[in-house]
């Protein structure tokens, strides 16, 4: 198994911001695609335009399909009479 990580910076909460590549797949994007993470918009201005789209597309798809995180958000809104 090939594992590679690129730390691009450390945020004000001491979180490492970067990419994790496992066997040639960008693990960040795979987590977003499955609804296990989101594209943190506060850092997108530091991304290339291509990376912004690469991260935004799977997030939008996971949101529309109400996968994991998005399912939980939708359930909270439904309980409050919001999203239907």
Helices and strands as residue ranges (DSSP letters): E 3-10, E 16-22, E 25-26, H 27-33, G 41-46, H 49-64, H 69-79
